[in-house]
Amino acid sequence: MKKRNLFVLCTVLLVLTAVTSAFAAGVTEQAPAAQKAPTLTIGVSQEAVGLDPHIVTAFSSMRRLDLLYNRLVRLDENMQVVPDLAESWEIPDNLTYIFHMRKGVKFHNGREMTADDVKYSLERVLDPATASPGRSYISTISKIEVLDAYTVKLTLSSPLASLLDALTSNNISIVPREAVEEHGNLQRVAVGTGPYMLKEWVVDNSMTLVKNPNYFEAGLPKSDQVIFRVIPEEASLYAGVRSGNLDLATINDGATIRQAKADKSVVVMSKPGMNVRVFSFNNQKKPFDDIRVRQAVALALDRSEILTMAEYGMGAATGPIPISAKVWAIPPDQLPLGKTDYAKAKQLLAEAGYPNGFSFDIVCSSTYEGGLTVAQVIQSQLKNIGLTANLDVVEWGNYIDRWVKRDFATMVELRGGSSEPDRFLYRSLHSTGGVNNFMYKDAETDALLELGREQTDPAQRKATYDKVQKVLSEKAPLVFLYSPNENQVTSTYVDGFKQIGNGSLYYVTHAQVIK
């Protein structure tokens, strides 16, 4: 009897031990549930220079506007036009566009957005007093009619093949009249319909955006809060992502990107970009009012070397149309002045009255957009034809001010490009273009750009823009250098973010940190 009880006791103990061990093993092997972080922190190298979508031009501002405002339509990750505030549209003829708006969309001040706000916003952009860079995009709109609370009809004075693409620009965002009238402009406030609302802006430090509880896209945005942190050094941006202090960073420095690509603790997203690095001339200032001088400079610049030195080769040489816009773009080496020729450059300078060269300034800034590294390479290359380029390095705010006031002889810029040639070229190089900072006025160029925007037949448009590229390359109001890659570095915990190719951060709305 005692032996039997002992046997039973031992059996029970063995079973209990097995169960306990199995339970313990299960607890040890079970991974903790993934947790969503409420905040997404983004590192950027430059401060925004304002938040009024109808006024600003700087990329640093545009990246905030991506999250604060909406347009009638927007671009998706494939650069295709898709609905935004307009859920659908009709084009009964090439002079008429009818947009049907979403219902129930609210501005951040709580008021419903209606067709009247679309009319007001477009008219504000078109008003010369606003000085909007977006005016050139939509200048052929001759009449804006509110058909009902949610329907807007646009009538054009002439066909505008690029209109839908133009309306995707942040410069054509929809804003409420009362906010503009209250503040004078929207440079220091944000009253949009976007996925995030402005909570706090500590200049040169951070900008905090909080989720819009009334956002019209179900399930978006994914993160409750987005914080932009201004960190001028791109190596420090990378270090911030590695350490976990940043979740995502826009990094343009080629050396830093190359290092990040070898680092398994971060994710590097890289995509051929639509933006264009250019070397600008003020065409109204001597000696750059002489086409021969501009041509000489163009012939002295080696795009491949500039791209290698400034971007570690992370991009592609381009002509007047961003090289990524493959349907339209002609490679620079197939265009006039597209290949380096020092002998020809010196001959042109001598013909212009500068056989011994001359000295001039290049305005630039130490920020990426300000192109200091690019300016240094250009400075070195121009010595080959006897030109002395002095670098006028200014801080970012001063750089923007000089750009706006056309206060330069030459300048290194990063221009926002587009896969639609009219949208990119008309505003930059037509004599009435909103961002024609080159002070370039040329009847042949104007006529071609006016023709191209009115043509709706793809083959005819292609022929026109082929000629535009040749004319611009020959007359050299500026030198188109290269299109840099778009680079984003994220932590391995970021989920849902996608690149568009034009630098937009719209898809931050889909991103979240899951650890």
Secondary structure, 3 states (H helix, E strand, C coil): CHHHHHHHHHHHHHHHHHHHHHHHHHHHHCCCCCCEECEEEEEECCCCCCCCCCCCCCHHHHHHHHHHCCCCEEECCCCCEEECCEEEEEEEECCEEEEEECCCCECCCCCECCHHHHHHHHHHHHCHHHCCCCHHHHCCEEEEEEEECCEEEEEECCCCCCHHHHCCCHHHCCCCHHHHHHHCCCCCCCCCCCCEEEEEEECCCEEEEEECCCCCCCCCCCCCEEEEEECCCHHHHHHHHHHCCCCEEECCCHHHHHHHHCCCCEEEEEECCCCEEEEEECCCCCCCCCHHHHHHHHHHCCHHHHHHHHHCCCEEECCCCCCCCCCCCCCHHHCCCCCCCHHHHHHHHHHCCCCCCCEEEEEEECCCCCEHHHHHHHHHHHHHHCCEEEEEECCHHHHHHHHHCCCCCEEEEEECCCCCHHHHHHHHHCCCCCCCCCCCCCHHHHHHHHHHHHCCCHHHHHHHHHHHHHHHHHHCCEEEEEEECEEEEEECCEECCCCCCCCCCHHHHHCEEEC
